[in-house]
Amino acid sequence: MNEEWVTMQEAARRLKVGRNKISRLVSRGVIQTKENPLDARVRLVNLNEVRTIFETYGGQAGNGKDNEDEDEEEL
């Protein structure tokens, strides 16, 4: 499968999910990241991995006991 590494912001935009959902999955170790070679402050996620997780778990992906308000509108 072809890997496409994008920022969490870009993955959220393309998949029409909140960025915080992706960030929570990253912080829990569900989604792996790598350093952006152009900006060490920005982490990249594999778009195909994130897409698979959201296709498998739907709206439940990234939800947890942290009870945060949704960060962004669901497009």
PDB file with one MODEL, atoms N, CA, C and O in Angstrom:
MODEL        1
ATOM      1  N   MET A   1       0.848  -1.186   0.000  1.00  0.00           N
ATOM      2  CA  MET A   1       0.000   0.000   0.000  1.00  0.00           C
ATOM      3  C   MET A   1       0.888   1.242   0.000  1.00  0.00           C
ATOM      4  O   MET A   1       1.895   1.289   0.706  1.00  0.00           O
ATOM      5  N   ASN A   2       0.524   2.221  -0.770  1.00  0.00           N
ATOM      6  CA  ASN A   2       1.293   3.450  -0.886  1.00  0.00           C
ATOM      7  C   ASN A   2       1.120   4.303   0.373  1.00  0.00           C
ATOM      8  O   ASN A   2      -0.006   4.577   0.791  1.00  0.00           O
ATOM      9  N   GLU A   3       2.225   4.718   0.969  1.00  0.00           N
ATOM     10  CA  GLU A   3       2.166   5.548   2.170  1.00  0.00           C
ATOM     11  C   GLU A   3       2.118   7.014   1.781  1.00  0.00           C
ATOM     12  O   GLU A   3       2.846   7.462   0.895  1.00  0.00           O
ATOM     13  N   GLU A   4       1.255   7.747   2.453  1.00  0.00           N
ATOM     14  CA  GLU A   4       1.190   9.189   2.260  1.00  0.00           C
ATOM     15  C   GLU A   4       1.195   9.818   3.644  1.00  0.00           C
ATOM     16  O   GLU A   4       0.230   9.684   4.397  1.00  0.00           O
ATOM     17  N   TRP A   5       2.271  10.499   3.975  1.00  0.00           N
ATOM     18  CA  TRP A   5       2.438  11.122   5.284  1.00  0.00           C
ATOM     19  C   TRP A   5       2.010  12.581   5.196  1.00  0.00           C
ATOM     20  O   TRP A   5       2.504  13.342   4.363  1.00  0.00           O
ATOM     21  N   VAL A   6       1.083  12.955   6.072  1.00  0.00           N
ATOM     22  CA  VAL A   6       0.545  14.320   6.087  1.00  0.00           C
ATOM     23  C   VAL A   6       0.472  14.794   7.541  1.00  0.00           C
ATOM     24  O   VAL A   6       0.595  13.996   8.470  1.00  0.00           O
ATOM     25  N   THR A   7       0.272  16.089   7.722  1.00  0.00           N
ATOM     26  CA  THR A   7       0.093  16.608   9.076  1.00  0.00           C
ATOM     27  C   THR A   7      -1.251  16.123   9.628  1.00  0.00           C
ATOM     28  O   THR A   7      -2.137  15.724   8.872  1.00  0.00           O
ATOM     29  N   MET A   8      -1.388  16.163  10.954  1.00  0.00           N
ATOM     30  CA  MET A   8      -2.663  15.781  11.570  1.00  0.00           C
ATOM     31  C   MET A   8      -3.777  16.696  11.076  1.00  0.00           C
ATOM     32  O   MET A   8      -4.906  16.253  10.861  1.00  0.00           O
ATOM     33  N   GLN A   9      -3.455  17.966  10.899  1.00  0.00           N
ATOM     34  CA  GLN A   9      -4.436  18.939  10.398  1.00  0.00           C
ATOM     35  C   GLN A   9      -4.924  18.536   9.009  1.00  0.00           C
ATOM     36  O   GLN A   9      -6.125  18.565   8.741  1.00  0.00           O
ATOM     37  N   GLU A  10      -4.005  18.162   8.132  1.00  0.00           N
ATOM     38  CA  GLU A  10      -4.375  17.770   6.776  1.00  0.00           C
ATOM     39  C   GLU A  10      -5.164  16.466   6.777  1.00  0.00           C
ATOM     40  O   GLU A  10      -6.133  16.331   6.030  1.00  0.00           O
ATOM     41  N   ALA A  11      -4.763  15.506   7.603  1.00  0.00           N
ATOM     42  CA  ALA A  11      -5.506  14.244   7.698  1.00  0.00           C
ATOM     43  C   ALA A  11      -6.932  14.507   8.167  1.00  0.00           C
ATOM     44  O   ALA A  11      -7.879  13.932   7.630  1.00  0.00           O
ATOM     45  N   ALA A  12      -7.088  15.371   9.163  1.00  0.00           N
ATOM     46  CA  ALA A  12      -8.423  15.710   9.676  1.00  0.00           C
ATOM     47  C   ALA A  12      -9.268  16.355   8.579  1.00  0.00           C
ATOM     48  O   ALA A  12     -10.446  16.030   8.426  1.00  0.00           O
ATOM     49  N   ARG A  13      -8.675  17.253   7.830  1.00  0.00           N
ATOM     50  CA  ARG A  13      -9.412  17.927   6.754  1.00  0.00           C
ATOM     51  C   ARG A  13      -9.863  16.934   5.692  1.00  0.00           C
ATOM     52  O   ARG A  13     -11.020  16.948   5.272  1.00  0.00           O
ATOM     53  N   ARG A  14      -8.955  16.082   5.264  1.00  0.00           N
ATOM     54  CA  ARG A  14      -9.285  15.121   4.195  1.00  0.00           C
ATOM     55  C   ARG A  14     -10.317  14.093   4.628  1.00  0.00           C
ATOM     56  O   ARG A  14     -11.167  13.684   3.838  1.00  0.00           O
ATOM     57  N   LEU A  15     -10.240  13.676   5.896  1.00  0.00           N
ATOM     58  CA  LEU A  15     -11.148  12.636   6.377  1.00  0.00           C
ATOM     59  C   LEU A  15     -12.404  13.201   7.034  1.00  0.00           C
ATOM     60  O   LEU A  15     -13.299  12.458   7.439  1.00  0.00           O
ATOM     61  N   LYS A  16     -12.452  14.532   7.132  1.00  0.00           N
ATOM     62  CA  LYS A  16     -13.610  15.218   7.705  1.00  0.00           C
ATOM     63  C   LYS A  16     -13.891  14.768   9.141  1.00  0.00           C
ATOM     64  O   LYS A  16     -15.017  14.429   9.505  1.00  0.00           O
ATOM     65  N   VAL A  17     -12.827  14.779   9.932  1.00  0.00           N
ATOM     66  CA  VAL A  17     -12.930  14.483  11.367  1.00  0.00           C
ATOM     67  C   VAL A  17     -12.213  15.595  12.125  1.00  0.00           C
ATOM     68  O   VAL A  17     -11.460  16.372  11.537  1.00  0.00           O
ATOM     69  N   GLY A  18     -12.448  15.665  13.415  1.00  0.00           N
ATOM     70  CA  GLY A  18     -11.770  16.667  14.225  1.00  0.00           C
ATOM     71  C   GLY A  18     -10.296  16.333  14.416  1.00  0.00           C
ATOM     72  O   GLY A  18      -9.936  15.168  14.584  1.00  0.00           O
ATOM     73  N   ARG A  19      -9.451  17.349  14.390  1.00  0.00           N
ATOM     74  CA  ARG A  19      -8.013  17.153  14.583  1.00  0.00           C
ATOM     75  C   ARG A  19      -7.731  16.555  15.949  1.00  0.00           C
ATOM     76  O   ARG A  19      -6.819  15.740  16.090  1.00  0.00           O
ATOM     77  N   ASN A  20      -8.506  16.950  16.970  1.00  0.00           N
ATOM     78  CA  ASN A  20      -8.274  16.412  18.310  1.00  0.00           C
ATOM     79  C   ASN A  20      -8.512  14.910  18.380  1.00  0.00           C
ATOM     80  O   ASN A  20      -7.869  14.223  19.173  1.00  0.00           O
ATOM     81  N   LYS A  21      -9.419  14.392  17.568  1.00  0.00           N
ATOM     82  CA  LYS A  21      -9.628  12.937  17.547  1.00  0.00           C
ATOM     83  C   LYS A  21      -8.347  12.236  17.104  1.00  0.00           C
ATOM     84  O   LYS A  21      -7.938  11.238  17.698  1.00  0.00           O
ATOM     85  N   ILE A  22      -7.726  12.763  16.065  1.00  0.00           N
ATOM     86  CA  ILE A  22      -6.477  12.170  15.580  1.00  0.00           C
ATOM     87  C   ILE A  22      -5.391  12.344  16.629  1.00  0.00           C
ATOM     88  O   ILE A  22      -4.634  11.410  16.895  1.00  0.00           O
ATOM     89  N   SER A  23      -5.304  13.513  17.220  1.00  0.00           N
ATOM     90  CA  SER A  23      -4.295  13.778  18.246  1.00  0.00           C
ATOM     91  C   SER A  23      -4.439  12.829  19.433  1.00  0.00           C
ATOM     92  O   SER A  23      -3.438  12.346  19.963  1.00  0.00           O
ATOM     93  N   ARG A  24      -5.669  12.560  19.851  1.00  0.00           N
ATOM     94  CA  ARG A  24      -5.885  11.616  20.966  1.00  0.00           C
ATOM     95  C   ARG A  24      -5.394  10.221  20.613  1.00  0.00           C
ATOM     96  O   ARG A  24      -4.788   9.544  21.443  1.00  0.00           O
ATOM     97  N   LEU A  25      -5.655   9.787  19.374  1.00  0.00           N
ATOM     98  CA  LEU A  25      -5.191   8.465  18.952  1.00  0.00           C
ATOM     99  C   LEU A  25      -3.664   8.407  18.902  1.00  0.00           C
ATOM    100  O   LEU A  25      -3.070   7.377  19.222  1.00  0.00           O
ATOM    101  N   VAL A  26      -3.040   9.493  18.508  1.00  0.00           N
ATOM    102  CA  VAL A  26      -1.578   9.565  18.497  1.00  0.00           C
ATOM    103  C   VAL A  26      -1.051   9.474  19.929  1.00  0.00           C
ATOM    104  O   VAL A  26      -0.127   8.709  20.206  1.00  0.00           O
ATOM    105  N   SER A  27      -1.636  10.251  20.831  1.00  0.00           N
ATOM    106  CA  SER A  27      -1.141  10.273  22.212  1.00  0.00           C
ATOM    107  C   SER A  27      -1.343   8.928  22.901  1.00  0.00           C
ATOM    108  O   SER A  27      -0.596   8.593  23.821  1.00  0.00           O
ATOM    109  N   ARG A  28      -2.330   8.158  22.480  1.00  0.00           N
ATOM    110  CA  ARG A  28      -2.566   6.820  23.049  1.00  0.00           C
ATOM    111  C   ARG A  28      -1.725   5.747  22.370  1.00  0.00           C
ATOM    112  O   ARG A  28      -1.748   4.589  22.788  1.00  0.00           O
ATOM    113  N   GLY A  29      -0.985   6.115  21.334  1.00  0.00           N
ATOM    114  CA  GLY A  29      -0.129   5.161  20.642  1.00  0.00           C
ATOM    115  C   GLY A  29      -0.847   4.313  19.616  1.00  0.00           C
ATOM    116  O   GLY A  29      -0.286   3.330  19.130  1.00  0.00           O
ATOM    117  N   VAL A  30      -2.091   4.672  19.269  1.00  0.00           N
ATOM    118  CA  VAL A  30      -2.855   3.926  18.278  1.00  0.00           C
ATOM    119  C   VAL A  30      -2.357   4.257  16.876  1.00  0.00           C
ATOM    120  O   VAL A  30      -2.298   3.389  16.004  1.00  0.00           O
ATOM    121  N   ILE A  31      -2.004   5.510  16.673  1.00  0.00           N
ATOM    122  CA  ILE A  31      -1.492   5.970  15.383  1.00  0.00           C
ATOM    123  C   ILE A  31      -0.042   6.400  15.573  1.00  0.00           C
ATOM    124  O   ILE A  31       0.285   7.145  16.496  1.00  0.00           O
ATOM    125  N   GLN A  32       0.809   5.923  14.694  1.00  0.00           N
ATOM    126  CA  GLN A  32       2.222   6.293  14.766  1.00  0.00           C
ATOM    127  C   GLN A  32       2.473   7.591  14.005  1.00  0.00           C
ATOM    128  O   GLN A  32       1.749   7.935  13.071  1.00  0.00           O
ATOM    129  N   THR A  33       3.498   8.290  14.422  1.00  0.00           N
ATOM    130  CA  THR A  33       3.887   9.523  13.744  1.00  0.00           C
ATOM    131  C   THR A  33       5.355   9.449  13.363  1.00  0.00           C
ATOM    132  O   THR A  33       6.102   8.594  13.839  1.00  0.00           O
ATOM    133  N   LYS A  34       5.745  10.361  12.499  1.00  0.00           N
ATOM    134  CA  LYS A  34       7.169  10.542  12.215  1.00  0.00           C
ATOM    135  C   LYS A  34       7.427  12.029  12.105  1.00  0.00           C
ATOM    136  O   LYS A  34       6.514  12.825  11.887  1.00  0.00           O
ATOM    137  N   GLU A  35       8.677  12.381  12.259  1.00  0.00           N
ATOM    138  CA  GLU A  35       9.070  13.790  12.208  1.00  0.00           C
ATOM    139  C   GLU A  35       8.969  14.323  10.788  1.00  0.00           C
ATOM    140  O   GLU A  35       9.323  13.643   9.825  1.00  0.00           O
ATOM    141  N   ASN A  36       8.484  15.538  10.679  1.00  0.00           N
ATOM    142  CA  ASN A  36       8.428  16.219   9.392  1.00  0.00           C
ATOM    143  C   ASN A  36       9.844  16.693   9.065  1.00  0.00           C
ATOM    144  O   ASN A  36      10.416  17.463   9.837  1.00  0.00           O
ATOM    145  N   PRO A  37      10.422  16.259   7.952  1.00  0.00           N
ATOM    146  CA  PRO A  37      11.790  16.670   7.628  1.00  0.00           C
ATOM    147  C   PRO A  37      11.912  18.166   7.342  1.00  0.00           C
ATOM    148  O   PRO A  37      13.017  18.707   7.368  1.00  0.00           O
ATOM    149  N   LEU A  38      10.806  18.832   7.073  1.00  0.00           N
ATOM    150  CA  LEU A  38      10.830  20.263   6.789  1.00  0.00           C
ATOM    151  C   LEU A  38      10.610  21.122   8.027  1.00  0.00           C
ATOM    152  O   LEU A  38      10.949  22.306   8.027  1.00  0.00           O
ATOM    153  N   ASP A  39      10.037  20.531   9.094  1.00  0.00           N
ATOM    154  CA  ASP A  39       9.741  21.281  10.316  1.00  0.00           C
ATOM    155  C   ASP A  39       9.658  20.301  11.480  1.00  0.00           C
ATOM    156  O   ASP A  39       8.656  19.601  11.627  1.00  0.00           O
ATOM    157  N   ALA A  40      10.685  20.244  12.297  1.00  0.00           N
ATOM    158  CA  ALA A  40      10.764  19.277  13.391  1.00  0.00           C
ATOM    159  C   ALA A  40       9.671  19.466  14.436  1.00  0.00           C
ATOM    160  O   ALA A  40       9.431  18.568  15.243  1.00  0.00           O
ATOM    161  N   ARG A  41       9.005  20.615  14.437  1.00  0.00           N
ATOM    162  CA  ARG A  41       7.931  20.857  15.401  1.00  0.00           C
ATOM    163  C   ARG A  41       6.635  20.170  15.005  1.00  0.00           C
ATOM    164  O   ARG A  41       5.726  20.037  15.823  1.00  0.00           O
ATOM    165  N   VAL A  42       6.545  19.731  13.749  1.00  0.00           N
ATOM    166  CA  VAL A  42       5.313  19.151  13.219  1.00  0.00           C
ATOM    167  C   VAL A  42       5.493  17.651  13.038  1.00  0.00           C
ATOM    168  O   VAL A  42       6.476  17.200  12.450  1.00  0.00           O
ATOM    169  N   ARG A  43       4.537  16.884  13.548  1.00  0.00           N
ATOM    170  CA  ARG A  43       4.550  15.433  13.378  1.00  0.00           C
ATOM    171  C   ARG A  43       3.640  15.056  12.208  1.00  0.00           C
ATOM    172  O   ARG A  43       2.616  15.700  11.977  1.00  0.00           O
ATOM    173  N   LEU A  44       4.017  14.022  11.483  1.00  0.00           N
ATOM    174  CA  LEU A  44       3.233  13.537  10.356  1.00  0.00           C
ATOM    175  C   LEU A  44       2.591  12.200  10.703  1.00  0.00           C
ATOM    176  O   LEU A  44       3.147  11.412  11.468  1.00  0.00           O
ATOM    177  N   VAL A  45       1.408  11.953  10.128  1.00  0.00           N
ATOM    178  CA  VAL A  45       0.717  10.676  10.298  1.00  0.00           C
ATOM    179  C   VAL A  45       0.523  10.052   8.927  1.00  0.00           C
ATOM    180  O   VAL A  45       0.453  10.749   7.915  1.00  0.00           O
ATOM    181  N   ASN A  46       0.438   8.730   8.907  1.00  0.00           N
ATOM    182  CA  ASN A  46       0.203   8.012   7.663  1.00  0.00           C
ATOM    183  C   ASN A  46      -1.294   8.094   7.367  1.00  0.00           C
ATOM    184  O   ASN A  46      -2.106   7.536   8.105  1.00  0.00           O
ATOM    185  N   LEU A  47      -1.654   8.783   6.296  1.00  0.00           N
ATOM    186  CA  LEU A  47      -3.056   9.002   5.967  1.00  0.00           C
ATOM    187  C   LEU A  47      -3.810   7.690   5.795  1.00  0.00           C
ATOM    188  O   LEU A  47      -4.967   7.593   6.205  1.00  0.00           O
ATOM    189  N   ASN A  48      -3.187   6.687   5.203  1.00  0.00           N
ATOM    190  CA  ASN A  48      -3.860   5.400   5.009  1.00  0.00           C
ATOM    191  C   ASN A  48      -4.155   4.716   6.339  1.00  0.00           C
ATOM    192  O   ASN A  48      -5.211   4.102   6.494  1.00  0.00           O
ATOM    193  N   GLU A  49      -3.236   4.813   7.300  1.00  0.00           N
ATOM    194  CA  GLU A  49      -3.451   4.230   8.623  1.00  0.00           C
ATOM    195  C   GLU A  49      -4.626   4.921   9.322  1.00  0.00           C
ATOM    196  O   GLU A  49      -5.498   4.260   9.886  1.00  0.00           O
ATOM    197  N   VAL A  50      -4.640   6.245   9.279  1.00  0.00           N
ATOM    198  CA  VAL A  50      -5.712   7.008   9.923  1.00  0.00           C
ATOM    199  C   VAL A  50      -7.050   6.702   9.244  1.00  0.00           C
ATOM    200  O   VAL A  50      -8.060   6.508   9.921  1.00  0.00           O
ATOM    201  N   ARG A  51      -7.059   6.659   7.921  1.00  0.00           N
ATOM    202  CA  ARG A  51      -8.284   6.357   7.172  1.00  0.00           C
ATOM    203  C   ARG A  51      -8.823   4.983   7.573  1.00  0.00           C
ATOM    204  O   ARG A  51     -10.024   4.832   7.797  1.00  0.00           O
ATOM    205  N   THR A  52      -7.956   3.995   7.664  1.00  0.00           N
ATOM    206  CA  THR A  52      -8.375   2.641   8.036  1.00  0.00           C
ATOM    207  C   THR A  52      -9.004   2.622   9.429  1.00  0.00           C
ATOM    208  O   THR A  52     -10.027   1.970   9.639  1.00  0.00           O
ATOM    209  N   ILE A  53      -8.410   3.319  10.360  1.00  0.00           N
ATOM    210  CA  ILE A  53      -8.947   3.359  11.728  1.00  0.00           C
ATOM    211  C   ILE A  53     -10.335   3.978  11.733  1.00  0.00           C
ATOM    212  O   ILE A  53     -11.243   3.446  12.371  1.00  0.00           O
ATOM    213  N   PHE A  54     -10.514   5.090  11.035  1.00  0.00           N
ATOM    214  CA  PHE A  54     -11.826   5.736  11.027  1.00  0.00           C
ATOM    215  C   PHE A  54     -12.852   4.950  10.226  1.00  0.00           C
ATOM    216  O   PHE A  54     -14.041   5.001  10.541  1.00  0.00           O
ATOM    217  N   GLU A  55     -12.424   4.220   9.195  1.00  0.00           N
ATOM    218  CA  GLU A  55     -13.357   3.358   8.462  1.00  0.00           C
ATOM    219  C   GLU A  55     -13.784   2.179   9.327  1.00  0.00           C
ATOM    220  O   GLU A  55     -14.934   1.744   9.265  1.00  0.00           O
ATOM    221  N   THR A  56     -12.862   1.664  10.132  1.00  0.00           N
ATOM    222  CA  THR A  56     -13.164   0.519  10.985  1.00  0.00           C
ATOM    223  C   THR A  56     -14.024   0.903  12.180  1.00  0.00           C
ATOM    224  O   THR A  56     -14.998   0.219  12.493  1.00  0.00           O
ATOM    225  N   TYR A  57     -13.667   1.991  12.846  1.00  0.00           N
ATOM    226  CA  TYR A  57     -14.325   2.357  14.095  1.00  0.00           C
ATOM    227  C   TYR A  57     -15.294   3.525  13.964  1.00  0.00           C
ATOM    228  O   TYR A  57     -16.000   3.849  14.919  1.00  0.00           O
ATOM    229  N   GLY A  58     -15.339   4.156  12.809  1.00  0.00           N
ATOM    230  CA  GLY A  58     -16.275   5.251  12.583  1.00  0.00           C
ATOM    231  C   GLY A  58     -16.104   6.377  13.576  1.00  0.00           C
ATOM    232  O   GLY A  58     -14.985   6.725  13.950  1.00  0.00           O
ATOM    233  N   GLY A  59     -17.216   6.944  14.000  1.00  0.00           N
ATOM    234  CA  GLY A  59     -17.210   8.080  14.907  1.00  0.00           C
ATOM    235  C   GLY A  59     -16.691   7.772  16.289  1.00  0.00           C
ATOM    236  O   GLY A  59     -16.405   8.692  17.055  1.00  0.00           O
ATOM    237  N   GLN A  60     -16.560   6.494  16.634  1.00  0.00           N
ATOM    238  CA  GLN A  60     -16.059   6.123  17.954  1.00  0.00           C
ATOM    239  C   GLN A  60     -14.541   6.236  18.047  1.00  0.00           C
ATOM    240  O   GLN A  60     -13.997   6.288  19.150  1.00  0.00           O
ATOM    241  N   ALA A  61     -13.855   6.275  16.921  1.00  0.00           N
ATOM    242  CA  ALA A  61     -12.396   6.392  16.933  1.00  0.00           C
ATOM    243  C   ALA A  61     -11.996   7.718  17.552  1.00  0.00           C
ATOM    244  O   ALA A  61     -12.505   8.773  17.174  1.00  0.00           O
ATOM    245  N   GLY A  62     -11.089   7.654  18.496  1.00  0.00           N
ATOM    246  CA  GLY A  62     -10.594   8.871  19.117  1.00  0.00           C
ATOM    247  C   GLY A  62     -11.407   9.339  20.298  1.00  0.00           C
ATOM    248  O   GLY A  62     -10.965  10.207  21.050  1.00  0.00           O
ATOM    249  N   ASN A  63     -12.603   8.773  20.478  1.00  0.00           N
ATOM    250  CA  ASN A  63     -13.397   9.148  21.644  1.00  0.00           C
ATOM    251  C   ASN A  63     -12.865   8.413  22.853  1.00  0.00           C
ATOM    252  O   ASN A  63     -12.484   7.246  22.766  1.00  0.00           O
ATOM    253  N   GLY A  64     -12.841   9.088  23.961  1.00  0.00           N
ATOM    254  CA  GLY A  64     -12.328   8.454  25.162  1.00  0.00           C
ATOM    255  C   GLY A  64     -12.956   9.032  26.393  1.00  0.00           C
ATOM    256  O   GLY A  64     -13.950   9.755  26.318  1.00  0.00           O
ATOM    257  N   LYS A  65     -12.380   8.716  27.526  1.00  0.00           N
ATOM    258  CA  LYS A  65     -12.909   9.155  28.807  1.00  0.00           C
ATOM    259  C   LYS A  65     -12.499  10.565  29.152  1.00  0.00           C
ATOM    260  O   LYS A  65     -12.813  11.062  30.234  1.00  0.00           O
ATOM    261  N   ASP A  66     -11.785  11.225  28.224  1.00  0.00           N
ATOM    262  CA  ASP A  66     -11.337  12.586  28.513  1.00  0.00           C
ATOM    263  C   ASP A  66     -12.480  13.587  28.425  1.00  0.00           C
ATOM    264  O   ASP A  66     -12.360  14.704  28.928  1.00  0.00           O
ATOM    265  N   ASN A  67     -13.582  13.208  27.797  1.00  0.00           N
ATOM    266  CA  ASN A  67     -14.813  13.986  27.800  1.00  0.00           C
ATOM    267  C   ASN A  67     -14.623  15.415  27.307  1.00  0.00           C
ATOM    268  O   ASN A  67     -15.288  16.335  27.783  1.00  0.00           O
ATOM    269  N   GLU A  68     -13.720  15.595  26.358  1.00  0.00           N
ATOM    270  CA  GLU A  68     -13.491  16.918  25.783  1.00  0.00           C
ATOM    271  C   GLU A  68     -14.637  17.271  24.853  1.00  0.00           C
ATOM    272  O   GLU A  68     -15.258  16.389  24.261  1.00  0.00           O
ATOM    273  N   ASP A  69     -14.913  18.547  24.725  1.00  0.00           N
ATOM    274  CA  ASP A  69     -15.860  19.001  23.719  1.00  0.00           C
ATOM    275  C   ASP A  69     -15.249  18.768  22.360  1.00  0.00           C
ATOM    276  O   ASP A  69     -14.026  18.766  22.225  1.00  0.00           O
ATOM    277  N   GLU A  70     -16.078  18.570  21.348  1.00  0.00           N
ATOM    278  CA  GLU A  70     -15.545  18.407  20.006  1.00  0.00           C
ATOM    279  C   GLU A  70     -14.779  19.668  19.630  1.00  0.00           C
ATOM    280  O   GLU A  70     -15.242  20.785  19.863  1.00  0.00           O
ATOM    281  N   ASP A  71     -13.633  19.479  19.061  1.00  0.00           N
ATOM    282  CA  ASP A  71     -12.737  20.578  18.754  1.00  0.00           C
ATOM    283  C   ASP A  71     -13.106  21.327  17.495  1.00  0.00           C
ATOM    284  O   ASP A  71     -12.895  22.537  17.408  1.00  0.00           O
ATOM    285  N   GLU A  72     -13.646  20.637  16.530  1.00  0.00           N
ATOM    286  CA  GLU A  72     -13.941  21.267  15.246  1.00  0.00           C
ATOM    287  C   GLU A  72     -15.275  20.750  14.776  1.00  0.00           C
ATOM    288  O   GLU A  72     -15.732  19.690  15.203  1.00  0.00           O
ATOM    289  N   GLU A  73     -15.895  21.502  13.895  1.00  0.00           N
ATOM    290  CA  GLU A  73     -17.156  21.046  13.361  1.00  0.00           C
ATOM    291  C   GLU A  73     -16.936  19.814  12.510  1.00  0.00           C
ATOM    292  O   GLU A  73     -15.902  19.680  11.855  1.00  0.00           O
ATOM    293  N   GLU A  74     -17.899  18.920  12.519  1.00  0.00           N
ATOM    294  CA  GLU A  74     -17.846  17.736  11.676  1.00  0.00           C
ATOM    295  C   GLU A  74     -18.353  18.148  10.309  1.00  0.00           C
ATOM    296  O   GLU A  74     -19.546  18.392  10.131  1.00  0.00           O
ATOM    297  N   LEU A  75     -17.461  18.225   9.358  1.00  0.00           N
ATOM    298  CA  LEU A  75     -17.784  18.746   8.026  1.00  0.00           C
ATOM    299  C   LEU A  75     -18.786  17.891   7.338  1.00  0.00           C
ATOM    300  O   LEU A  75     -19.173  18.182   6.206  1.00  0.00           O
TER     301      LEU A  75
ENDMDL
END
